[in-house]
């Protein structure tokens, strides 16, 4: 899991930013990216692709990762922007914002010398590598996936209170049967991605 990172450390890169996103396939809400720079060679026990962890484990690791990180940041892009520029471009924008928002514990901006991204490309002059299945192959990308997942899940808890009836706290904005049925019955909210709903609302 550390081979790619270790090669970069060997080449002299001290600050490697790892980036991942969550919420790309959702019908509701923002797409969120997390970026993190971990200390060279640090292993955080239990870190792996956020989708393979329980909610309780993710919450615990979220705090550990933030405590151990050299820097971390988040990028958030709204449904309005997603509908305007499409989800691929919105995901890239969220990743760019997460990179720009990298801060240490004192709030100082930290600029990495290299970027590892989960299967995407970020708009940046910093050298980078897109790693297919990166959240399974790169420790830092797994950590970034946990940060992004927990951050967005907490947003979903708040959204559920604003727009009850769509089961957002449970489905996190994804197109479950309950969510689709609620869309047909209640109609979309101002936080739904209208470009994602054409087939659901066509009747």
C-alpha positions as CSV (number, residue, x, y, z in Angstrom):
1,X,0.0,0.0,0.0
2,X,3.0,2.3,0.5
3,X,5.0,1.6,-2.6
4,X,4.0,4.7,-4.6
5,X,4.5,7.0,-1.6
6,X,7.8,5.4,-0.6
7,X,9.2,6.0,-4.1
8,X,8.3,9.7,-3.9
9,X,9.8,10.0,-0.4
10,X,13.0,8.4,-1.7
11,X,13.0,11.0,-4.5
12,X,13.0,13.7,-1.9
13,X,9.4,14.7,-1.7
14,X,8.6,15.6,1.9
15,X,5.1,16.9,1.6
16,X,2.9,14.7,-0.6
17,X,-0.8,15.7,-0.9
18,X,-3.3,12.9,-1.3
19,X,-6.8,13.7,-2.6
20,X,-10.0,11.8,-2.9
21,X,-13.7,12.7,-3.3
22,X,-17.1,11.5,-2.0
23,X,-20.6,12.1,-3.3
24,X,-19.9,11.9,-7.0
25,X,-22.9,9.6,-7.7
26,X,-25.4,11.3,-5.3
27,X,-28.8,12.8,-6.4
28,X,-28.7,15.3,-3.6
29,X,-26.1,17.6,-2.1
30,X,-22.6,18.8,-2.7
31,X,-19.6,16.8,-3.9
32,X,-16.8,16.9,-1.4
33,X,-13.1,16.3,-1.7
34,X,-10.6,15.8,1.1
35,X,-6.8,16.5,0.8
36,X,-4.2,15.4,3.4
37,X,-0.5,15.6,3.8
38,X,0.7,12.9,6.2
39,X,4.2,12.9,7.8
40,X,6.7,10.9,5.7
41,X,6.5,7.2,6.5
42,X,3.6,7.5,8.9
43,X,1.3,4.5,9.1
44,X,-2.1,5.0,10.8
45,X,-3.5,1.6,11.8
46,X,-6.9,0.8,10.3
47,X,-6.8,3.3,7.5
48,X,-8.2,1.9,4.2
49,X,-10.8,2.8,1.7
50,X,-13.6,4.6,3.6
51,X,-16.2,2.4,1.9
52,X,-14.8,-0.6,3.7
53,X,-15.0,0.8,7.2
54,X,-17.9,1.1,9.6
55,X,-19.3,4.6,10.4
56,X,-17.9,4.3,14.0
57,X,-14.4,3.3,12.7
58,X,-14.4,6.2,10.2
59,X,-15.4,8.7,12.8
60,X,-12.5,7.5,15.1
61,X,-10.0,7.6,12.2
62,X,-11.2,11.0,11.1
63,X,-10.0,12.5,14.4
64,X,-6.7,10.5,14.4
65,X,-5.9,11.5,10.8
66,X,-6.5,15.2,11.5
67,X,-4.4,15.0,14.7
68,X,-1.5,13.3,12.9
69,X,-1.6,15.2,9.6
70,X,0.9,17.8,8.6
71,X,-2.0,19.5,6.9
72,X,-5.5,18.7,5.6
73,X,-8.3,20.6,3.7
74,X,-11.7,20.2,2.1
75,X,-13.3,21.3,-1.1
76,X,-17.0,21.6,-1.5
77,X,-19.0,22.2,-4.8
78,X,-22.7,22.8,-4.8
79,X,-25.5,21.1,-6.8
80,X,-26.0,24.4,-8.7
81,X,-22.4,24.2,-9.9
82,X,-22.6,20.5,-10.6
83,X,-25.6,21.1,-12.8
84,X,-23.8,23.9,-14.6
85,X,-20.4,22.3,-15.3
86,X,-21.2,18.5,-15.0
87,X,-20.1,16.2,-12.2
88,X,-16.7,15.3,-13.6
89,X,-15.6,19.0,-13.7
90,X,-17.3,19.7,-10.4
91,X,-15.3,16.8,-8.8
92,X,-12.1,18.2,-10.2
93,X,-13.0,21.6,-8.9
94,X,-13.7,20.2,-5.4
95,X,-10.3,18.5,-5.5
96,X,-8.6,21.8,-6.5
97,X,-10.3,23.6,-3.7
98,X,-9.3,20.9,-1.2
99,X,-5.7,21.3,-2.4
100,X,-5.9,25.1,-2.0
101,X,-7.4,24.7,1.5
102,X,-4.6,22.6,2.9
103,X,-3.7,24.1,6.3
104,X,-1.6,23.0,9.2
105,X,-2.8,23.1,12.9
106,X,-1.8,26.8,13.1
107,X,-3.9,27.6,10.1
108,X,-0.9,28.1,7.8
109,X,-1.3,27.1,4.2
110,X,1.0,24.2,3.2
111,X,1.9,23.7,-0.4
112,X,2.9,20.1,-1.4
113,X,5.7,19.2,-3.8
114,X,3.7,16.3,-5.3
115,X,0.1,15.2,-5.5
116,X,-1.5,11.8,-5.6
117,X,-5.1,11.7,-6.7
118,X,-7.6,8.9,-6.8
119,X,-8.2,8.3,-10.6
120,X,-8.5,12.0,-11.4
121,X,-6.5,15.0,-12.5
122,X,-6.3,18.2,-10.5
123,X,-5.8,21.7,-12.0
124,X,-2.4,22.5,-10.6
125,X,1.2,23.3,-11.6
126,X,2.4,20.8,-9.0
127,X,3.5,17.4,-10.3
128,X,0.9,14.8,-9.9
129,X,-0.1,11.2,-10.5
130,X,-3.6,9.8,-11.0
131,X,-3.8,6.4,-9.3
132,X,-6.5,4.0,-10.4
133,X,-8.0,2.4,-7.3
134,X,-5.9,4.8,-5.3
135,X,-8.1,4.5,-2.1
136,X,-6.9,0.9,-2.0
137,X,-3.3,1.4,-3.2
138,X,-2.2,4.6,-1.5
139,X,-2.3,5.0,2.3
140,X,-2.7,8.8,2.0
141,X,-5.5,8.6,-0.5
142,X,-7.3,6.2,1.9
143,X,-6.9,8.8,4.6
144,X,-8.2,11.5,2.3
145,X,-11.2,9.3,1.5
146,X,-12.0,8.9,5.2
147,X,-11.8,12.7,5.8
148,X,-14.1,13.4,2.8
149,X,-16.6,10.7,3.7
150,X,-17.0,11.8,7.4
151,X,-17.1,15.5,6.4
152,X,-19.9,14.9,3.9
153,X,-21.8,12.4,6.1
154,X,-22.0,15.1,8.8
155,X,-23.4,17.5,6.2
156,X,-26.0,14.9,5.3
157,X,-27.1,14.8,9.0
158,X,-27.7,18.6,8.8
159,X,-29.5,18.3,5.4
160,X,-31.8,15.7,6.7
161,X,-33.1,18.2,9.2
162,X,-33.6,20.9,6.6
163,X,-35.2,18.5,4.1
164,X,-36.9,15.7,6.0
165,X,-38.7,13.0,4.0
166,X,-35.8,12.0,1.8
167,X,-34.0,9.8,4.3
168,X,-30.8,11.7,3.7
169,X,-29.2,10.8,7.1
170,X,-29.4,7.2,6.0
171,X,-28.9,7.2,2.2
172,X,-26.4,10.2,2.2
173,X,-28.1,11.6,-0.9
174,X,-27.6,8.5,-3.1
175,X,-30.5,7.1,-5.2
176,X,-32.0,4.5,-3.0
177,X,-35.5,3.3,-3.5
178,X,-36.8,5.4,-0.6
179,X,-35.1,8.5,-2.0
180,X,-36.4,8.0,-5.5
181,X,-39.9,7.3,-4.2
182,X,-39.7,10.5,-2.1
183,X,-38.6,12.5,-5.1
184,X,-41.7,11.3,-7.1
185,X,-44.0,12.0,-4.1
186,X,-42.5,15.3,-2.8
187,X,-40.6,16.6,-5.8
188,X,-37.0,17.8,-5.7
189,X,-35.5,20.4,-3.3
190,X,-33.1,23.2,-4.1
191,X,-30.2,20.9,-3.1
192,X,-31.0,18.1,-5.6
193,X,-28.9,17.8,-8.7
194,X,-31.5,18.4,-11.4
195,X,-29.3,16.9,-14.2
196,X,-29.3,13.6,-12.2
197,X,-33.1,13.4,-11.9
198,X,-34.4,13.3,-15.5
199,X,-35.2,9.6,-15.6
200,X,-36.7,9.6,-12.1
201,X,-39.0,12.6,-12.7
202,X,-39.8,12.0,-16.4
203,X,-43.2,10.7,-15.6
